[in-house]
Amino acid sequence: MRAVIDTTAPSPQLTLIAQKLRLREGELRTAMHATAPLGDHLPEVQDFKDVAAEESRALLDEAAYAHAAEELSQVLAAQRRVDEGTYGLCEDCGEAIDERRLVVLPATRFCTACQAIHERPGTGR
């Protein structure tokens, strides 16, 4: 039998997950602030190695920013589900998501079976 988090009443497990989500939100906002695109500010005197290094750094920062923004969106959505009382239910099949999965991946939207379907190549989801 799988463990399921009861979202209808405040529980220590749900409180812990909500705290984890708030903590992760703060971490992601900090990461996004640190990697926010600064525009095309380059010093006047440059050599090709400096320009290449700066472009590489900018591309890495852009990727880190995009990843953090996507994860922040997922965390905020999970927080909304906690507030609405729908947290812990798979968005595809409506079944309860195993508590162990929620503890490890608090922002997850899908049960293990539905997540596997989403990760399968060519599913178009």
Secondary structure, DSSP 8 states (H G I E B T S, - for coil): ---B---SS--HHHHHHHHHHHHHHHHHHHHHHHH----S---SS--HHHHHHHHHHHHHHHHHHHHHHHHHHHHHHHHHHHHHT-TTB-TTT--B-BHHHHHH-TT--S-HHHHHHHHSTT---
